[in-house]
């Protein structure tokens, strides 16, 4: 394992080029069979970057199916909470990694990963520490309980070099307010992929929600 001094000086992979849509759907996939039609529905609505969370036993098999059948979609893995999950996610085809929080050992593993990572933070100190380790974009989680838009506005001046992807409480009603902030590169959320629509196979509804989300544009 590399030492922290090495991480501070190394150049980490920048996820900015991958985060090309304003909204990143956060997917909790219970059945592998739902993965491809779900992501195709999102892509049809313009959301071509997705985060498959490690919250179900089907997650990595679902990711493999997405990567194999929909190569135009950028598929990452979220809810990475253990060092061992980093290699498993990368081996399954993850193009980026997302953690809800970032203890020191996980930060080391994410820094050593061959794909970009969005490590999670909820405080100014955590954000500063991760930025010093070389991570250019951070997940702000849980966004709404941790101060939401007000927090992001407050840190924009003292931390001008850090960009965020807020997730947690971000939804159709407040996403545009987040995306208007200059230090927000994208937002993550599950409102475009309601579980009842997935269970019912109502992928047309998901495409419609994705189209609305795609219409949200950041103002620089």
C-alpha positions as CSV (number, residue, x, y, z in Angstrom):
1,X,0.0,0.0,0.0
2,X,1.3,3.4,-0.9
3,X,2.0,6.0,1.8
4,X,0.0,9.2,2.2
5,X,3.0,11.3,1.2
6,X,3.0,9.6,-2.2
7,X,-0.7,10.1,-2.7
8,X,-0.3,13.8,-2.1
9,X,2.2,14.2,-4.9
10,X,0.7,11.7,-7.4
11,X,-1.7,12.8,-10.2
12,X,-5.0,11.1,-9.7
13,X,-7.3,10.3,-12.6
14,X,-9.8,13.2,-13.0
15,X,-13.4,12.2,-13.3
16,X,-14.5,15.5,-14.9
17,X,-14.4,14.2,-18.4
18,X,-16.7,11.3,-17.5
19,X,-19.4,13.4,-15.7
20,X,-21.0,14.7,-18.9
21,X,-24.6,14.9,-17.7
22,X,-26.1,17.2,-15.1
23,X,-27.7,14.3,-13.2
24,X,-26.1,10.9,-12.4
25,X,-28.9,8.4,-11.6
26,X,-28.1,6.3,-8.5
27,X,-29.2,2.8,-9.2
28,X,-30.2,0.2,-6.7
29,X,-30.7,-2.9,-8.9
30,X,-32.4,-5.9,-7.3
31,X,-32.6,-8.0,-10.5
32,X,-29.9,-8.4,-13.1
33,X,-32.6,-8.7,-15.7
34,X,-33.6,-5.1,-15.1
35,X,-30.2,-3.6,-15.5
36,X,-30.0,-3.3,-19.3
37,X,-33.5,-2.1,-20.0
38,X,-33.2,0.4,-17.1
39,X,-30.0,1.9,-18.3
40,X,-31.2,1.9,-21.9
41,X,-34.3,3.9,-20.8
42,X,-32.1,6.4,-19.0
43,X,-29.8,6.7,-22.0
44,X,-32.8,7.3,-24.3
45,X,-33.6,10.2,-22.1
46,X,-30.1,11.6,-22.3
47,X,-28.6,10.4,-19.0
48,X,-25.6,8.4,-20.1
49,X,-23.6,8.3,-16.9
50,X,-24.9,6.0,-14.1
51,X,-23.9,4.9,-10.7
52,X,-24.6,1.3,-9.7
53,X,-24.7,1.0,-5.9
54,X,-23.3,-1.9,-4.0
55,X,-26.4,-2.3,-2.0
56,X,-27.7,-5.5,-3.5
57,X,-26.3,-8.9,-4.4
58,X,-27.1,-8.3,-8.0
59,X,-25.0,-5.1,-8.3
60,X,-21.8,-6.3,-9.9
61,X,-23.5,-8.8,-12.2
62,X,-25.8,-5.9,-13.2
63,X,-22.8,-3.7,-13.9
64,X,-21.2,-6.4,-16.1
65,X,-24.4,-6.6,-18.2
66,X,-24.5,-2.9,-18.6
67,X,-20.8,-2.7,-19.6
68,X,-21.2,-5.5,-22.1
69,X,-24.4,-4.4,-23.7
70,X,-24.4,-0.6,-23.5
71,X,-20.9,0.5,-24.3
72,X,-21.9,4.2,-24.9
73,X,-22.9,4.5,-21.2
74,X,-20.4,5.4,-18.6
75,X,-21.1,3.0,-15.7
76,X,-19.6,3.6,-12.2
77,X,-20.0,1.9,-8.9
78,X,-21.1,3.6,-5.8
79,X,-21.6,2.9,-2.1
80,X,-18.0,1.7,-2.0
81,X,-17.3,1.4,1.7
82,X,-14.5,-1.3,1.9
83,X,-11.0,-1.5,0.4
84,X,-11.8,-5.0,-1.1
85,X,-14.7,-3.5,-3.0
86,X,-12.5,-1.3,-5.1
87,X,-10.8,-4.2,-6.9
88,X,-14.1,-6.1,-7.3
89,X,-15.8,-3.1,-8.8
90,X,-12.9,-2.4,-11.2
91,X,-12.8,-6.0,-12.3
92,X,-16.5,-5.9,-13.0
93,X,-15.9,-3.0,-15.4
94,X,-16.6,0.1,-13.3
95,X,-15.4,3.3,-15.0
96,X,-15.5,5.3,-11.8
97,X,-15.9,4.7,-8.1
98,X,-18.0,6.6,-5.5
99,X,-17.8,6.3,-1.7
100,X,-20.3,7.8,0.8
101,X,-17.4,8.6,3.2
102,X,-13.7,8.2,3.0
103,X,-11.7,6.8,5.9
104,X,-7.9,6.8,5.4
105,X,-7.5,3.3,4.2
106,X,-10.3,3.7,1.6
107,X,-8.8,6.9,0.4
108,X,-5.5,5.0,-0.3
109,X,-7.3,2.3,-2.2
110,X,-9.3,4.8,-4.3
111,X,-6.1,6.7,-5.1
112,X,-4.5,3.6,-6.3
113,X,-7.4,2.5,-8.4
114,X,-6.9,2.6,-12.2
115,X,-10.2,4.5,-12.6
116,X,-11.3,8.0,-11.3
117,X,-13.0,8.2,-7.9
118,X,-15.4,10.6,-6.2
119,X,-14.6,10.1,-2.5
120,X,-17.3,11.2,-0.1
121,X,-17.1,14.0,2.3
122,X,-19.6,15.9,4.6
123,X,-17.4,18.5,6.3
124,X,-14.9,21.2,5.3
125,X,-12.0,19.4,7.0
126,X,-12.8,16.2,5.1
127,X,-13.0,18.1,1.8
128,X,-9.7,19.8,2.4
129,X,-8.0,16.5,3.4
130,X,-9.2,14.7,0.2
131,X,-8.3,17.6,-2.0
132,X,-4.8,17.6,-0.6
133,X,-4.5,14.0,-1.4
134,X,-5.2,14.9,-5.1
135,X,-8.9,14.2,-5.6
136,X,-10.3,17.0,-7.8
137,X,-14.0,16.1,-7.5
138,X,-15.7,15.0,-4.3
139,X,-19.1,13.5,-3.5
140,X,-20.9,15.7,-0.9
141,X,-23.0,13.3,1.1
142,X,-25.5,13.4,2.5
143,X,-26.0,16.7,0.9
144,X,-29.3,18.0,2.3
145,X,-28.7,16.9,5.9
146,X,-25.2,18.3,5.8
147,X,-26.1,21.8,4.8
148,X,-27.1,21.4,1.1
149,X,-26.9,24.5,-1.1
150,X,-26.0,26.8,1.8
151,X,-22.9,24.7,2.7
152,X,-21.7,24.6,-0.9
153,X,-22.1,28.3,-1.3
154,X,-20.2,28.9,1.9
155,X,-17.2,26.8,0.9
156,X,-17.0,28.1,-2.7
157,X,-14.7,31.0,-1.8
158,X,-12.3,29.4,0.7
159,X,-12.2,26.2,-1.3
160,X,-12.3,27.4,-4.9
161,X,-10.3,24.5,-6.3
162,X,-12.7,21.8,-5.2
163,X,-15.7,20.7,-7.2
164,X,-18.6,18.6,-5.8
165,X,-21.2,16.1,-6.8
166,X,-23.9,16.5,-4.2
167,X,-26.0,13.4,-3.4
168,X,-28.5,12.6,-0.7
169,X,-31.7,14.5,-0.6
170,X,-31.2,15.9,-4.0
171,X,-34.4,15.6,-6.1
172,X,-36.4,17.0,-8.9
173,X,-37.5,19.9,-6.8
174,X,-34.0,21.2,-5.7
175,X,-31.6,19.8,-8.3
176,X,-31.6,23.0,-10.4
177,X,-30.6,25.0,-7.4
178,X,-27.6,22.8,-6.8
179,X,-26.6,22.8,-10.5
180,X,-26.6,26.6,-10.5
181,X,-23.6,26.6,-8.2
182,X,-20.2,27.0,-9.8
183,X,-18.6,24.4,-7.6
184,X,-21.1,21.7,-8.5
185,X,-20.1,19.6,-11.5
186,X,-23.2,17.3,-11.4
187,X,-25.7,15.9,-8.9
188,X,-26.6,12.4,-8.0
189,X,-30.0,11.0,-7.1
190,X,-32.5,8.3,-7.5
191,X,-35.6,10.3,-8.4
192,X,-35.2,9.3,-12.1
193,X,-35.3,5.6,-11.3
194,X,-38.3,5.1,-8.9
195,X,-38.3,1.5,-7.7
196,X,-42.0,1.0,-8.4
197,X,-41.4,1.9,-12.1
198,X,-38.5,-0.6,-12.3
199,X,-40.6,-3.3,-10.7
200,X,-43.5,-2.6,-13.1
201,X,-41.2,-2.5,-16.1
202,X,-42.4,1.0,-16.8
203,X,-39.2,2.1,-18.6
204,X,-41.1,4.7,-20.6
205,X,-41.7,6.6,-17.4
206,X,-38.0,6.4,-16.6
207,X,-37.1,7.8,-20.0
208,X,-39.5,10.7,-19.4
209,X,-38.0,11.4,-16.0
210,X,-34.5,11.2,-17.6
211,X,-35.4,13.7,-20.3
212,X,-36.6,16.2,-17.7
213,X,-33.4,15.7,-15.7
214,X,-31.2,16.1,-18.8
215,X,-32.8,19.5,-19.3
216,X,-31.3,20.8,-16.1
217,X,-28.2,22.8,-17.0
218,X,-25.6,24.3,-14.9
219,X,-25.0,28.0,-15.1
220,X,-21.3,28.9,-15.1
